[in-house]
Amino acid sequence: DGPKLVWEAAGAGRGYSSLAIADGKIYTLGDGLSTAEDKDEYLSCFSEADGKQLWKTKTGKAWTSGQESWQSSRSTPTIDGAMVYILTPHCDLVCCSTADGNELWRKNLKSDFGGSKADGWGYSESVLIDGDRLICTPGSSKATMVALDKKTGETIWKCASEGDKGAGHASIVITTVGGNRVYVTTTGSGCLGVRADDGTRLWQYPIDRTTAVIPTPIVRGDLVFFAAGYKRGGALLKQKAVGDGKVEVEEIYPITPALANKHGGIVLVGDYLYGDSDDAGVPWCADLMTGEIKW
């Protein structure tokens, strides 16, 4: 008869946000909550033990752009001890207390940093916490990536990547190359690596403009695999330290159309990549180091 039902919960709302679970609590982002009197967006917290909604905090208006299946929340919350961070589709970055949902600070990636999206589908990133810093991707050549004080939201550095087409939907991942800590992500312009210390853009691997760039890059050691959908493809890059805190990137194999992935994501298990063929519902397995499709 399947696993025994332990509990059911109401009040998570509608959207694409996944669940973030920490210290016995479950967090998610959604709009139109059955436990709220309006259709706005809320950050909700539930007890992992019994599913009881512990608190909910309004983050702003719901995302209603485009057809119904495109609407609602995107970002999955990021948990860091006493604080939880969310990014709304409307580009509001909000920090709340995990204890009671009280809002601690708020920034707007457009008005505060001049950010922009490379498409019209709203911000989706789950922000990165690295030590005492919060790292996120406003997008645009003014502030492609920024580092903020995670407790106050004050700016530590901005990475201005000239000609950046705007933020994609990926979240930032961390790599270490020859002692250099590097933040890697993708935007509408392709894949890039940013020096963690000061926000200097170390390298960029450009791609032609496409409808949207969505999957989060996969890193293993000094390797970076990234992909884009809409008939673009996936590529494998190798980072190399070249002295004075600099890192260059070389191509192991170029953009390969068979490795394209729109928005289902790609995972690395052992030495093999698994993803969907763009959005066709036809899963594939490929060798990480060669890009060869195994099935």
The 8 nearest C-alpha neighbors of each residue, nearest first, counted from 0:
[[1, 2, 3, 4, 5, 6, 7, 8],
 [0, 2, 3, 4, 5, 6, 7, 8],
 [3, 1, 4, 0, 5, 6, 7, 49],
 [2, 4, 5, 1, 0, 6, 7, 49],
 [5, 3, 6, 2, 7, 1, 0, 49],
 [4, 6, 3, 7, 49, 2, 48, 50],
 [7, 5, 4, 49, 50, 8, 48, 51],
 [6, 8, 50, 9, 5, 4, 49, 51],
 [9, 7, 50, 51, 6, 10, 52, 11],
 [10, 8, 11, 33, 7, 34, 52, 32],
 [9, 11, 32, 34, 33, 12, 8, 52],
 [12, 10, 9, 29, 32, 43, 27, 13],
 [13, 11, 32, 29, 30, 31, 10, 14],
 [12, 14, 29, 30, 71, 31, 11, 72],
 [13, 15, 72, 71, 29, 16, 73, 12],
 [14, 16, 73, 72, 17, 71, 13, 74],
 [17, 15, 75, 73, 74, 28, 14, 72],
 [18, 16, 75, 27, 15, 19, 74, 28],
 [17, 19, 27, 26, 20, 25, 75, 16],
 [18, 20, 26, 25, 76, 27, 17, 21],
 [21, 19, 25, 24, 26, 18, 23, 22],
 [20, 22, 24, 23, 25, 19, 78, 26],
 [23, 21, 24, 20, 80, 25, 47, 46],
 [22, 24, 47, 21, 46, 25, 20, 48],
 [23, 25, 46, 47, 21, 22, 45, 20],
 [24, 26, 20, 45, 44, 19, 47, 46],
 [27, 25, 44, 19, 43, 18, 20, 45],
 [26, 28, 18, 43, 42, 76, 16, 17],
 [27, 29, 42, 16, 41, 72, 43, 75],
 [30, 28, 12, 13, 14, 72, 40, 41],
 [29, 31, 40, 12, 13, 39, 32, 61],
 [30, 32, 38, 12, 39, 13, 33, 37],
 [33, 31, 12, 10, 34, 35, 30, 11],
 [32, 34, 10, 35, 31, 9, 12, 36],
 [33, 35, 10, 32, 36, 9, 11, 31],
 [36, 34, 32, 33, 37, 31, 38, 10],
 [35, 37, 34, 38, 33, 32, 31, 39],
 [38, 36, 35, 39, 31, 32, 30, 40],
 [39, 37, 31, 30, 32, 40, 61, 36],
 [38, 40, 60, 61, 30, 37, 31, 59],
 [39, 41, 30, 61, 29, 59, 60, 58],
 [42, 40, 57, 58, 56, 29, 28, 30],
 [41, 43, 28, 56, 55, 27, 57, 58],
 [44, 42, 55, 27, 26, 41, 54, 28],
 [43, 45, 26, 54, 25, 53, 52, 55],
 [46, 44, 52, 25, 53, 51, 50, 24],
 [47, 45, 50, 24, 51, 48, 49, 25],
 [46, 48, 24, 23, 50, 49, 25, 45],
 [49, 47, 46, 50, 23, 51, 24, 6],
 [48, 50, 51, 46, 47, 6, 5, 7],
 [51, 49, 46, 8, 45, 47, 6, 7],
 [52, 50, 46, 45, 49, 53, 8, 47],
 [51, 53, 45, 54, 44, 50, 46, 10],
 [54, 52, 45, 44, 51, 46, 55, 43],
 [55, 53, 44, 52, 43, 99, 100, 56],
 [54, 56, 43, 42, 41, 44, 100, 57],
 [57, 55, 42, 41, 100, 58, 43, 54],
 [56, 58, 41, 59, 40, 42, 55, 39],
 [57, 59, 41, 40, 56, 42, 60, 93],
 [60, 58, 40, 57, 39, 61, 41, 87],
 [59, 61, 39, 40, 62, 58, 38, 30],
 [60, 62, 39, 40, 30, 63, 71, 59],
 [61, 63, 71, 70, 64, 88, 60, 72],
 [62, 64, 70, 61, 71, 65, 67, 66],
 [65, 63, 62, 70, 66, 69, 120, 67],
 [66, 64, 69, 67, 63, 70, 68, 120],
 [65, 67, 69, 68, 64, 70, 63, 71],
 [66, 68, 70, 69, 65, 63, 64, 71],
 [67, 69, 70, 66, 65, 71, 14, 63],
 [70, 68, 67, 66, 65, 71, 64, 120],
 [69, 71, 63, 67, 62, 68, 64, 65],
 [70, 72, 14, 62, 61, 30, 13, 63],
 [73, 71, 14, 29, 15, 16, 28, 74],
 [72, 74, 123, 15, 16, 14, 88, 71],
 [75, 73, 123, 16, 125, 124, 86, 72],
 [74, 76, 16, 17, 125, 27, 77, 18],
 [77, 75, 85, 84, 19, 27, 125, 74],
 [76, 78, 84, 83, 125, 126, 85, 75],
 [79, 77, 83, 82, 80, 76, 84, 21],
 [80, 78, 82, 83, 81, 77, 128, 84],
 [81, 79, 82, 78, 97, 83, 21, 22],
 [80, 82, 97, 96, 79, 98, 83, 78],
 [83, 81, 96, 97, 79, 80, 95, 78],
 [82, 84, 78, 95, 77, 94, 97, 79],
 [85, 83, 94, 77, 76, 93, 95, 78],
 [84, 86, 76, 93, 92, 87, 77, 74],
 [85, 87, 92, 91, 74, 90, 93, 88],
 [86, 88, 89, 91, 90, 85, 122, 92],
 [87, 89, 121, 122, 90, 123, 62, 72],
 [88, 90, 87, 91, 121, 122, 62, 86],
 [91, 89, 87, 88, 108, 107, 122, 86],
 [90, 92, 107, 87, 86, 89, 106, 93],
 [91, 93, 86, 106, 105, 85, 107, 90],
 [94, 92, 105, 85, 84, 104, 91, 86],
 [95, 93, 84, 104, 103, 83, 102, 105],
 [96, 94, 102, 103, 100, 83, 101, 82],
 [95, 97, 82, 100, 101, 98, 81, 99],
 [96, 98, 82, 81, 100, 99, 83, 95],
 [99, 97, 96, 100, 81, 101, 82, 95],
 [98, 100, 101, 97, 96, 54, 53, 95],
 [101, 99, 96, 95, 97, 56, 98, 102],
 [100, 102, 96, 95, 99, 103, 56, 98],
 [103, 101, 95, 104, 94, 100, 96, 93],
 [104, 102, 95, 94, 101, 96, 105, 93],
 [105, 103, 94, 102, 93, 151, 152, 106],
 [104, 106, 93, 92, 94, 91, 107, 103],
 [107, 105, 92, 91, 108, 93, 111, 104],
 [106, 108, 91, 111, 109, 110, 90, 92],
 [107, 109, 137, 114, 112, 90, 111, 110],
 [110, 108, 114, 113, 107, 112, 111, 115],
 [109, 111, 107, 113, 112, 108, 114, 106],
 [112, 110, 107, 108, 109, 113, 106, 114],
 [113, 111, 108, 114, 109, 110, 142, 137],
 [114, 112, 109, 110, 111, 141, 108, 142],
 [115, 113, 109, 137, 138, 108, 139, 112],
 [114, 116, 165, 138, 139, 166, 109, 137],
 [115, 117, 165, 166, 118, 138, 167, 119],
 [116, 118, 165, 187, 164, 166, 167, 115],
 [119, 117, 116, 120, 211, 210, 167, 121],
 [118, 120, 121, 116, 117, 64, 122, 211],
 [121, 119, 118, 122, 64, 69, 88, 116],
 [122, 120, 88, 119, 89, 123, 116, 90],
 [121, 123, 88, 90, 124, 87, 168, 89],
 [124, 122, 74, 73, 168, 88, 121, 125],
 [125, 123, 170, 74, 168, 169, 126, 122],
 [124, 126, 74, 170, 75, 77, 76, 127],
 [125, 127, 135, 124, 134, 77, 170, 128],
 [128, 126, 134, 133, 171, 129, 135, 125],
 [127, 129, 133, 132, 134, 130, 126, 79],
 [130, 128, 132, 131, 133, 127, 134, 173],
 [129, 131, 132, 128, 133, 149, 148, 127],
 [132, 130, 149, 129, 148, 133, 128, 150],
 [133, 131, 148, 149, 129, 130, 147, 128],
 [132, 134, 128, 149, 147, 146, 127, 148],
 [133, 135, 146, 127, 145, 126, 128, 132],
 [134, 136, 126, 145, 144, 127, 137, 133],
 [135, 137, 144, 138, 143, 166, 145, 134],
 [138, 136, 114, 108, 143, 144, 166, 142],
 [137, 139, 143, 166, 165, 114, 115, 136],
 [140, 138, 165, 163, 143, 114, 141, 115],
 [139, 141, 161, 160, 163, 159, 162, 143],
 [142, 140, 159, 139, 143, 113, 160, 114],
 [143, 141, 159, 144, 158, 157, 140, 139],
 [142, 144, 138, 139, 159, 158, 137, 140],
 [145, 143, 136, 158, 142, 135, 137, 157],
 [144, 146, 157, 135, 134, 156, 158, 142],
 [145, 147, 134, 156, 155, 133, 132, 154],
 [148, 146, 154, 133, 155, 152, 153, 132],
 [147, 149, 132, 152, 153, 150, 151, 133],
 [148, 150, 132, 133, 152, 151, 131, 147],
 [151, 149, 148, 152, 131, 104, 103, 132],
 [152, 150, 153, 148, 149, 104, 147, 103],
 [153, 151, 148, 147, 149, 150, 154, 104],
 [152, 154, 148, 147, 151, 155, 149, 150],
 [155, 153, 147, 156, 146, 152, 148, 145],
 [154, 156, 147, 146, 153, 148, 157, 145],
 [157, 155, 146, 154, 145, 198, 197, 158],
 [156, 158, 145, 142, 198, 144, 159, 146],
 [157, 159, 198, 144, 142, 143, 199, 145],
 [158, 160, 141, 142, 140, 143, 161, 157],
 [161, 159, 140, 163, 143, 158, 162, 200],
 [160, 162, 140, 163, 159, 141, 139, 143],
 [161, 163, 140, 164, 160, 139, 188, 165],
 [162, 164, 140, 139, 165, 161, 188, 160],
 [165, 163, 187, 117, 188, 139, 162, 166],
 [166, 164, 117, 138, 116, 139, 115, 187],
 [167, 165, 138, 116, 186, 117, 187, 137],
 [166, 168, 186, 212, 187, 213, 169, 117],
 [167, 169, 213, 123, 124, 212, 122, 166],
 [170, 168, 215, 213, 214, 124, 167, 185],
 [169, 171, 124, 125, 215, 184, 126, 172],
 [170, 172, 184, 183, 182, 127, 169, 173],
 [171, 173, 183, 182, 184, 170, 174, 216],
 [174, 172, 182, 181, 183, 171, 175, 180],
 [175, 173, 181, 180, 182, 176, 220, 172],
 [174, 176, 180, 179, 181, 178, 177, 173],
 [177, 175, 179, 178, 221, 240, 174, 180],
 [178, 176, 240, 179, 175, 239, 246, 180],
 [177, 179, 176, 175, 180, 244, 240, 181],
 [180, 178, 176, 175, 177, 181, 244, 194],
 [181, 179, 175, 195, 174, 194, 178, 176],
 [180, 182, 194, 174, 195, 193, 173, 175],
 [183, 181, 173, 193, 192, 172, 195, 171],
 [184, 182, 192, 172, 171, 191, 173, 181],
 [185, 183, 171, 190, 191, 216, 169, 170],
 [186, 184, 190, 189, 169, 191, 167, 187],
 [187, 185, 167, 166, 188, 189, 165, 212],
 [186, 188, 117, 164, 167, 165, 189, 212],
 [189, 187, 186, 164, 205, 163, 206, 208],
 [190, 188, 205, 206, 185, 186, 187, 204],
 [189, 191, 185, 204, 203, 184, 186, 205],
 [192, 190, 203, 202, 183, 184, 204, 185],
 [191, 193, 183, 202, 182, 201, 181, 200],
 [192, 194, 200, 182, 201, 181, 199, 198],
 [195, 193, 181, 198, 199, 196, 197, 180],
 [194, 196, 181, 180, 198, 197, 182, 193],
 [197, 195, 194, 198, 180, 199, 181, 179],
 [196, 198, 199, 195, 194, 156, 157, 158],
 [199, 197, 158, 194, 193, 195, 157, 156],
 [200, 198, 194, 193, 197, 158, 201, 195],
 [201, 199, 193, 202, 192, 194, 198, 158],
 [200, 202, 193, 192, 246, 199, 245, 194],
 [203, 201, 192, 191, 247, 200, 248, 246],
 [202, 204, 191, 190, 205, 192, 201, 189],
 [203, 205, 190, 189, 191, 206, 202, 248],
 [206, 204, 189, 188, 203, 190, 207, 191],
 [205, 207, 189, 188, 208, 204, 190, 187],
 [206, 208, 209, 205, 188, 189, 231, 187],
 [209, 207, 206, 187, 188, 210, 211, 164],
 [208, 210, 211, 207, 229, 212, 187, 231],
 [209, 211, 229, 118, 208, 212, 228, 117],
 [212, 210, 209, 118, 213, 167, 187, 117],
 [213, 211, 227, 167, 187, 186, 168, 214],
 [212, 214, 168, 169, 262, 167, 211, 227],
 [215, 213, 264, 169, 262, 226, 216, 227],
 [214, 216, 169, 170, 217, 213, 184, 225],
 [217, 215, 225, 224, 184, 214, 218, 223],
 [216, 218, 224, 223, 225, 215, 219, 267],
 [219, 217, 223, 222, 224, 220, 216, 174],
 [220, 218, 222, 221, 223, 217, 174, 224],
 [219, 221, 222, 218, 174, 175, 176, 223],
 [220, 222, 238, 237, 176, 219, 223, 174],
 [223, 221, 237, 219, 220, 218, 236, 238],
 [224, 222, 218, 236, 217, 235, 237, 225],
 [225, 223, 235, 217, 216, 234, 236, 218],
 [226, 224, 216, 233, 234, 217, 223, 235],
 [225, 227, 233, 232, 259, 260, 214, 234],
 [226, 228, 212, 232, 260, 259, 231, 261],
 [229, 227, 261, 260, 259, 277, 231, 230],
 [228, 230, 231, 261, 277, 210, 209, 227],
 [229, 231, 228, 259, 256, 232, 277, 227],
 [232, 230, 228, 256, 259, 229, 227, 254],
 [259, 233, 231, 256, 255, 258, 254, 226],
 [232, 234, 226, 258, 254, 255, 259, 225],
 [235, 233, 254, 253, 252, 225, 224, 255],
 [236, 234, 224, 251, 252, 223, 250, 225],
 [235, 237, 250, 223, 251, 249, 222, 224],
 [238, 236, 222, 249, 248, 221, 223, 250],
 [237, 239, 248, 221, 247, 222, 246, 249],
 [238, 240, 247, 246, 248, 241, 237, 176],
 [239, 241, 246, 177, 245, 242, 176, 247],
 [240, 242, 245, 246, 239, 247, 243, 244],
 [243, 241, 244, 245, 240, 246, 177, 239],
 [244, 242, 245, 241, 240, 246, 179, 177],
 [243, 245, 242, 179, 246, 240, 241, 194],
 [246, 244, 243, 242, 241, 240, 201, 247],
 [247, 245, 240, 239, 241, 201, 238, 244],
 [246, 248, 239, 238, 202, 240, 201, 245],
 [249, 247, 238, 237, 239, 236, 202, 246],
 [250, 248, 237, 236, 251, 238, 247, 239],
 [249, 251, 236, 252, 253, 235, 237, 248],
 [252, 250, 236, 235, 249, 237, 253, 288],
 [251, 253, 250, 235, 234, 254, 289, 236],
 [254, 252, 234, 255, 250, 235, 251, 233],
 [253, 255, 234, 233, 232, 256, 252, 231],
 [254, 256, 232, 233, 257, 258, 253, 234],
 [257, 255, 232, 258, 259, 231, 230, 254],
 [256, 258, 255, 259, 232, 276, 292, 233],
 [259, 257, 232, 233, 256, 255, 260, 276],
 [232, 260, 258, 228, 277, 256, 233, 231],
 [261, 259, 277, 228, 227, 276, 275, 262],
 [262, 260, 228, 277, 278, 227, 263, 229],
 [261, 263, 264, 213, 214, 260, 278, 228],
 [264, 262, 261, 275, 260, 265, 278, 274],
 [263, 265, 214, 262, 274, 260, 266, 215],
 [264, 266, 274, 273, 272, 263, 267, 214],
 [267, 265, 273, 272, 268, 274, 264, 217],
 [266, 268, 272, 271, 269, 273, 270, 265],
 [269, 267, 271, 270, 272, 266, 273, 287],
 [268, 270, 271, 267, 272, 287, 286, 266],
 [269, 271, 287, 268, 286, 267, 272, 288],
 [272, 270, 286, 287, 268, 285, 269, 267],
 [271, 273, 267, 285, 284, 266, 287, 286],
 [274, 272, 284, 266, 265, 283, 267, 271],
 [275, 273, 265, 282, 283, 264, 266, 276],
 [274, 276, 282, 281, 277, 260, 283, 280],
 [277, 275, 281, 279, 278, 260, 282, 259],
 [276, 278, 260, 261, 259, 228, 275, 279],
 [279, 277, 276, 280, 261, 275, 260, 263],
 [280, 278, 281, 276, 277, 275, 282, 260],
 [279, 281, 278, 275, 282, 276, 277, 263],
 [280, 282, 279, 276, 275, 283, 278, 277],
 [283, 281, 275, 274, 276, 280, 284, 273],
 [282, 284, 274, 294, 273, 275, 285, 281],
 [283, 285, 273, 294, 293, 272, 292, 271],
 [286, 284, 292, 272, 293, 291, 271, 290],
 [285, 287, 271, 290, 291, 289, 288, 272],
 [288, 286, 271, 290, 270, 289, 272, 285],
 [287, 289, 286, 290, 235, 251, 270, 291],
 [290, 288, 291, 286, 287, 252, 251, 285],
 [289, 291, 286, 287, 285, 288, 292, 252],
 [292, 290, 289, 285, 286, 293, 287, 288],
 [291, 293, 285, 294, 284, 290, 286, 283],
 [294, 292, 285, 284, 291, 286, 283, 271],
 [293, 284, 292, 283, 285, 282, 291, 273]]
